[in-house]
Amino acid sequence: MSVRITTLAERPELTGQLWAMDSSWPEFMFHDPMAALYFEVCTTVYPEFVLVADDDAAPGRLVAKGLSVPFAWKHEDLPDDGWDAAVLSSWHTRRTGEKPTAVSALEITIRPDHIGSGLSPLMLGAMRDNAARLGFGELLAPVRPNAKHLEPRTPMAEYAALTRPDGLPADPWLRVHVRAGGTIAKVAPRSMTVAGTLAEWRKWSGCAFDESGPVEVPGALVPVHCDVDQDHAVYVEPNVWVRHRLT
């Protein structure tokens, strides 16, 4: 498979496909309210930070996409809010006119029929190269470990520290980042927050949500906290910050 990876700025005709492309994301992941600060403007304000990929088998049809955003971050320590903080910081940077100092990866999505084809490291490498081309010395990534949902009760710090005999991370997606040159920096304990009524969570997950307490939802990295009396459930997702030095 020969893959062509470009920015959306170079191929704006692919804009509509960004949202039409099939993905394997669980439904609840689309309901973080902070996301609107990015997704509503990413194709018009940040097209140079959006990557699109197609292949020779179907030119012009997306097989993968990569979303990133520039922002100003003045602290050495990375925010506990992870993904949400990157989105909010990018919005604040744009509104105040500050000069961005870093790029945060937000998402790399592979079309389901191409998962396992080796596209993930290609897209990550392209995102690193694009950030460097745009003059940035660092790509930050609030990584969502893609096998963590199999161990929802394991604390993220413990999970992120798991390694194989060769010393690489046990989690496949963290392993891709480390192989690409990334360094695990810290856990972002509240990287994304999704709250909803019990009816909404039943719709998003197919789970009963009929008892108060932790609920293990398919695709969730940690249990969702359910309160039947208050008719709401809250999911607070931890991620893992990875630093990619580009200089």
Secondary structure, 3 states (H helix, E strand, C coil): CCEEEEECCCCHHHHHHHHHCCCCCCHHHHHCHHHHHHHCCHHHHCHHHEEEEEECCCCCCCCEEEEEEEECCCCCCCCCCHHHHHHHHHHHHHHHCCCCCEEEEEEEEECHHHCCCCHHHHHHHHHHHHHHHCCCCEEEEEECCCCHHHCCCCCHHHHHCCECCCCCECCHHHHHHHHCCCEEEEEEEEEEEEEECHHHHHHHHCCCCCCCEEECCCCCCCCEEEECCCCEEEEEEEEEEEEEECC
